[in-house]
Every structure is written in C-alpha cells, then in structure tokens.
Amino acid sequence: MTPKLIKVFYILALLLISLFALMVVALGIWVAQLRNGWLLGLLIMLSSPVMWFFQAILARIFMEAVVVRFKGVEHLRVIKDKI
C-alpha cells in the first residue's frame, strides 16, 4: 500500500515544485520588465531550473527514505514472526 501512496505523493510534490518554479520565472519576468532590472530578472529566471532540480532531488530522497523505513519495519516483522 505504501509504495502506491508514495508514488502519488511524489507526483504531487513534483507538481507543486514545478508550480513554484513557474512562479519564480514569473517573478523574474516581473522584475525584468517592471523594475527595469533585466540582469536581476535574468538571474532569477536562470535560477529556477536549478532550484527545481534540487527540490526534486530532495523530494525523491525523502520519499525513498519513507519507503525504506516501511520496508525495514516489514522485514523486522517477518523476523519477529519467525522467532
């Protein structure tokens, strides 16, 4: 049951991370156009894929840790039942 839920949560996390990355790009465009800070706006827009990548990696690591935790408990339960 847990791996199926983890897949759903991982997809939801990636959707939220992607939405955040798009908001950062929109912020960069806003800074570049309205504030006339084209260099700062460009840097903000270029940082968006980097932030997306690291956030996606962190979400993946967290989800994998949850799966490992549940699998470990499952294996310990099997060992306990054998004794």
N, C-alpha and C positions, 0 to 999 in steps of 0.2 A: 504494500500500500504506500509506503513512504517514498520509494523511487518515483512513483507516478505523481505524487504531490510535489515532490522536489522539482520535477520537470515543469509542472505548471507554475510553481513559484519562480523558477529560473526564467521562464519565458516572460512572466510578469515583471520580474526585475529588469530584464533586458529592454522591455518596452518602456519602463519608467526611466531607465538610464538613457535610452535613445531620445525620449521626450526632453529630458534635461539637456542633452547635447544640442538638440534643436533650439532650445531656449537660449543657450549660450551663444549659438550662431546668430540668433535674432538680436541678442544683446550687442554682439559685435557689430552687426549691421546698423543698429540704432546709434551706437557710439560713433561709428564711422560717418554716418550721414548727418545726424542732428547735432552732434557735438563737434563736428569737423575735426575729429581726431582719427584720421584714416589709419595711422600707424598703430595706435592702440586698438582700434576696431579690428584691424587685420590680425594682430597678435591674439586678441580674444577669440576670433573665428578660428585661427590655426590651433589654438589650444583645445578646442572642442573635441577633435578626434583622439587626441592624447588622453584627455580626461575620460572619454568614453571607453577607451581601451583599458585603462587602469581600473575603472569602476566595474567593467565587465569581468575582468580577471578576479577582482576581489569578490564579486558576487559568486563566481564559479568556485573559488576556493571555499567560501562559506558553505555553499550548497554541498560540495564534496565532503566537507568536514561533518555536516549533518548526516549524510548517508553513511560515512564511515562509523560515526557514533552509533547509529541504529544497527548497522551490521555487526559491530562489536558486541552490542548487547544481545543480539540474536545468537551469535556464536557462543557467548557465555551461558546463555540459557540452555543451549544444546549440551554444553559440557556439564552443567549442573544436573541436567536430567539423566546423564549417563552415570553419575556417581550415586 
